[in-house]
Amino acid sequence: MPTLAAAEVFRVAIDLGGVLSGEHGIGLLKRDFLAANLDPVAIEVMRRIKAVLDPRGLLNPGKVLPPPGVIPPHTVPVGAITAGDSC
């Protein structure tokens, strides 16, 4: 689970029209936020492609896409964390 600071950064990035991923992929810290950043159809297409390329689920199990039905973790409102807060 990401820290509150990470969750706020992800929320701001998404709210400003940014994306969570770059050339190196999503990673576990951002994985569960993918649903907040991409259309459900896009995620389903990714699941289907992975299933075709990895039918036994041996390649990076649980690390590429959030489990089906995962709702993005609660994120704090922008500005809710100040410099003095600990995460």
PEQUICOR-V739851 format. One line per field, one symbol per residue. phi: phi as a letter, one per 20 degrees, with the letter a starting at -180 (. if undefined). psi: psi as a letter, one per 40 degrees, with the letter a starting at -180 (. if undefined). A space follows every 50 residues. Layout:
BEGIN
phi: ???
psi: ???
END
This chain:
BEGIN
phi: .fffffgfffffgffenecedcfdnenffegfegfedcfgffffffgfff fffcfemeelgmdecfggnfeggfdffgnfddgefdd
psi: hiiddddddddddddeeiieiaeeadiddedeeddediiddddddddddd dddgdefdhfheediiihehhhihiiihedhideii.
END
